[in-house]
Amino acid sequence: MSTVDIYSQRVKDIMSRDVVTVRAGDTIHEALTLMGENRVSALPVVDNQDHCVGILSTSDLVDMTRDIDDDILHLDLVDPSSKRFLLDRLTHSLGNESVQSFMSEMVATVGLETSIGTATREMLRNRIHHLPVVDENARLMGILSTLDILGEVADAAPDL
């Protein structure tokens, strides 16, 4: 396959169809467990009709830890026993926070017939590594990652 063929190829041809998803009401702990068990770094968030309503990525979770760092800095102002109690409480409560509290609601998506070239430009424009693939009714059909695209490029590369 030539490089030109890759960019005209359709998203549906290389996307991952077995997508691990979460619901907005699921907890961060549940989401982290799913990410770890399935070795994924992004989870599309779907509603009861499988419409993609957001995405939770490791980038969202990194932002969450920055907020925690700010809270921990303020703990230096309290005595050591209170500090331990507050840290335990903070850790426990964060795991129980909802996915909706940290997910990106403005999620870029593409359709099944979108070309790989267009999808790649969409990823670059939005500075993201995962694009949920939806049908004409916004139902989640798959997910396209930068690794999916890179795999196609690597397969098409000539052996030198």
C-alpha positions in Angstrom: 0.0 0.0 0.0 1.4 3.4 -0.9 1.4 6.5 1.4 -1.3 8.1 -0.8 -3.5 5.1 -0.3 -3.2 5.3 3.5 -4.6 8.9 3.6 -7.5 8.1 1.4 -8.3 4.9 3.4 -11.4 5.2 5.6 -11.4 5.3 9.4 -13.7 2.3 9.6 -10.9 0.2 8.0 -8.3 0.7 10.8 -10.3 1.8 13.9 -10.6 -0.3 17.0 -14.1 -1.7 17.2 -13.9 -3.2 20.7 -14.1 0.0 22.7 -13.9 0.1 26.4 -16.3 2.8 27.6 -17.6 4.4 30.8 -20.7 6.3 31.8 -20.7 9.9 33.1 -21.9 8.7 36.5 -19.2 6.0 36.9 -16.5 6.8 39.4 -12.9 7.8 38.7 -11.8 4.7 40.5 -13.9 2.5 38.1 -12.5 4.4 35.1 -8.9 4.0 36.3 -9.5 0.3 36.9 -10.8 -0.1 33.3 -7.9 1.8 31.9 -5.4 -0.4 33.8 -7.1 -3.7 33.0 -7.5 -2.9 29.3 -4.2 -1.0 28.9 -5.9 2.1 27.3 -5.3 5.7 27.9 -8.7 7.1 26.9 -12.3 6.0 27.6 -15.2 7.4 25.5 -18.1 8.4 27.8 -21.4 7.1 26.5 -25.0 7.6 27.6 -27.7 4.8 27.7 -28.1 4.9 23.9 -24.4 4.6 23.3 -24.1 8.3 22.2 -20.6 9.6 22.8 -21.1 12.5 25.3 -17.4 12.9 26.3 -14.0 11.3 26.7 -11.8 10.7 29.7 -8.1 10.5 29.0 -5.0 10.3 31.0 -4.5 14.0 30.2 -7.7 14.8 32.1 -6.4 12.8 35.0 -3.1 14.6 34.9 -5.0 17.9 35.2 -6.8 16.4 38.2 -3.5 15.6 39.9 -2.4 19.2 39.5 -5.4 20.3 41.4 -4.5 17.8 44.1 -1.0 19.1 44.3 -2.3 22.5 45.0 -4.5 21.1 47.8 -1.6 19.2 49.3 0.6 22.3 49.4 -2.0 23.8 51.7 -1.7 20.8 54.0 1.7 22.0 55.2 -0.2 24.5 57.3 -1.8 21.9 59.5 -0.4 19.5 62.1 0.9 16.1 61.1 -2.1 14.0 62.4 -4.6 16.3 60.7 -2.5 16.2 57.5 -2.7 12.3 57.4 -6.4 12.4 57.9 -6.9 15.0 55.2 -4.7 13.1 52.8 -6.6 9.9 53.4 -9.9 11.7 52.9 -8.7 13.4 49.7 -7.5 10.1 48.2 -10.8 8.3 49.1 -13.0 11.1 47.8 -11.2 11.5 44.5 -11.8 7.9 43.6 -15.5 8.4 44.3 -15.7 11.5 42.1 -17.8 11.0 38.9 -16.2 10.7 35.5 -18.4 13.6 34.5 -16.4 15.9 36.9 -13.2 15.3 34.9 -14.1 14.2 31.4 -13.8 16.4 28.3 -17.3 17.2 27.1 -16.1 19.0 24.0 -15.1 15.8 22.2 -13.9 15.7 18.6 -15.4 12.8 16.7 -15.3 11.5 13.2 -17.6 9.4 11.1 -16.9 5.9 9.7 -16.3 7.1 6.2 -13.9 9.9 7.2 -10.5 9.5 5.5 -7.4 8.8 7.5 -5.9 12.1 6.2 -8.9 14.1 7.5 -8.9 12.2 10.8 -5.2 12.9 11.3 -5.6 16.6 10.6 -8.5 16.6 13.2 -6.2 15.0 15.8 -3.4 17.5 15.1 -5.8 20.5 15.2 -7.3 19.4 18.5 -3.9 18.1 19.9 -5.4 14.8 20.8 -4.5 11.1 20.5 -7.9 9.5 20.3 -10.9 10.1 18.1 -14.2 8.4 18.9 -15.8 7.2 15.7 -19.6 7.7 15.5 -22.4 6.8 13.2 -24.9 9.3 11.7 -26.8 9.2 15.0 -23.7 10.0 17.2 -23.6 6.4 18.5 -20.1 5.2 19.3 -18.9 2.7 16.7 -15.2 2.6 17.4 -12.1 4.6 18.3 -9.2 5.7 16.3 -5.8 6.3 17.9 -2.5 7.8 16.8 -1.1 4.3 17.1 -3.7 2.9 14.7 -2.6 5.5 12.2 1.1 5.0 12.9 0.7 1.3 12.4 -0.8 1.9 8.9 2.1 4.2 8.0 4.6 1.7 9.2 3.0 -1.1 7.2 3.1 1.0 4.1 6.7 2.1 4.5 9.1 0.6 2.0 11.8 -1.7 3.3 15.1 0.2 2.8 
